[in-house]
Structures are given as C-alpha cells and as structure tokens.
C-alpha cells in the first residue's frame, strides 16, 4: 500500500497504489482456495513496462474560492485484470455474515411511505442549493475492467 497526499491553499493531490490484493477462502471444503487475486502478468510485459500496481488512483483538485468551484485537473483509476473464483459454500457464508445489515423493510411499510410522500405538497427549490459549490472535471481516465470469473455450485454450506 502506498499513499501520497499533498495539500496547499488551493490545490490537493492524492495518489494511491495497492500493489498486492488477495482474498482467500479458508473453509475446509473450499473448491477454490483463493477467491480474488490479480491475474499474473506475462514476463515479457513485466520486462517491457515493469511491475504495475493492481489498483491505482490519482487525482489533482484545484479549489477556486472566488468562484465557489472545485476543478479536478485529472482523475485516473487503473485496475489490473483480476481473477474471481467463487463457490456455493463461500457465498452462503458471506451471506450469513452480511445478512444482519441487509434487513429489508416489509412491503406494507414501503407502500405506506410512498403514499405519504405522494400526498405531500411539492416544495420550492432551496435557495441554498443554488449557492452550492460547482464541480468541474477536466480530464478523467478509467481503465477497462477485465475479470476472469469462475463459479462452482459445489462447496459445503455454512
């Protein structure tokens, strides 16, 4: 992990690199022991351009207080090719871990909220939002995202 942050009165620069990322499946009956990892790059490419981080983010922002404006000179997001390998057991165990935070409202409660919102009067636009800061992006580069995906319906349930 490498992070560089520079800040002056009107400029902000942030550069973030993550060189290695891997998520392992440590369940006993796992079909795939590694869930997520960067796909290895061929040695020919490594010799030609060197080792690249698996995730890289960089941005330069200029704040113009006289215009109440943030100008992003550039935003760059680079994500290398990743391999994602999931099995049923891993997905079920992740669901068990995350399900307490995924509690959904009952349909009757959602319908009541929608009907209440429907009968409320339309309000005028808030004047403070007209004075909100403006954001301008001059240059943005988002790398293409390539994933190798494998799924197995085998694997123990949690």
Secondary structure, 3 states (H helix, E strand, C coil): CEEEEEECCCEEEEEEEECCCEEECCCCCCCCCEEEEECCCCHHHHHHHCCCCCEEEEEEEEEECCCCEEEEEEEEEEECCEEEEEEHHHHHHHHHHHHHHHCCCCHHHHHHHHHHHHCCCCCCCCHHHHCCCEEEECCEEECCCCEEEEEECCCCCC
